[in-house]
Amino acid sequence: MTENGHARRSPDDYKELDGLLDQAHKGLGNADLYKTNEALKRASVKAASMWGIVGGTELPTPARSLISLANEVQRSLNDPNRDGADAMRRDLDEIRRRFATEASN
């Protein structure tokens, strides 16, 4: 733990998270929302654990965006007429860019 209560995030944490986001991206590319959903759920848990704050619940914007995207994919699974794969792919690309920026700091 650092002095401000944040857990340290290692390069391996970011690598694992990016691998999960890559799986989600491939799932979207293949129109496999089930695979995308599973990868995003695991990525959301990973991101939340990376930014676990002792005594707090505030997550950084990319982690909150990731959780929102996971919820959007879940809603799409429940409504087969809903089409938003292109928007979800753009959102996922932006989330990956933000995490990559965080990893390089």
N, C-alpha and C positions, 0 to 999 in steps of 0.2 A: 504494500500500500504506500502511496505517496502521502505527503503531509496533508494534502487537501482532501484525502479520503477516497481518491479514485484508485481503482486497481490499475496496475501497470498493464499496458497492452504491448505484447511482444510482436516482432515481425511474423512469428509463426501464427499468432492470432489473426493478423490481417491476411495472411496467406490462406488460412483455413476459411475465413469469412469470404474471401474473394472466390475460392473454389466453390463454395456453396452458391454464391451469386452467379457464377459461371454456369453451374448446373441449372439454375432457374432460367437464365438467359437462353440456354439451349432448349429447355422445355418450351419456352415461349416461341422460339424459332420453329420448333416442330409441332406447334399447336397442341402440346401436351400439358394441359393445365394441371393435371394431377401431379406430374413430375415437378412442375413449376411450384405448385402449392407446397409439396413436401420440402423442396429445397428452400423456399422462402421461410417456412416455419422454422426449419433448423437454423437458417441464417439469422432470423429474428432472435432466437434464443441465444445464439452465439454473440450477437451484437449487444444484447442486453447484459450478458455476463461480462463482456469486455468493458462496459461502462458502468458496472454496478457501483453505486455510490452508497457508502455506509450511511444509513439514516436518511437517505433521500431517494427520490424516484425520478429525477430529471434525467432524461436521456438526450444526447445531442440530436440535432435535426436529422442527420442521415439515418440514425437508428430509428427515430420516430417515423421517418418517411418509409423505411423498410417495413416496419410493422403495418403501416397504412396500406402499402402495396400488397403485403400478404393478405390483408383483409379484403382488398379489391379482388384479388385472384380467387379467394374463397367465395365471394359473392358471385363471381363469374361461373364458378363450378355449380352453384345452386340455380343459376339462370342461364340455360343453354342458348337462349336467344341474345344474350348480352355479348357484344363484340367490342373489345377494347385492347386487343393484343398489341397493336402498334403503340398506343399510348402507354401501356404497361411496359413495353420494351424501352421506350424513351425514358420513362421514370426509372427503370432499373439501371439504364446506362448512366443517368445522372447520379443515382445513389452510389454506383461503383466509382464514379469519378470523385465524389466527395470522400468516400472511404480511402481511396488512393491518395488523395491530398492529405488526409489525416495521417495515413501511414508514413508519408514522407516527412512529416514534421517531427 
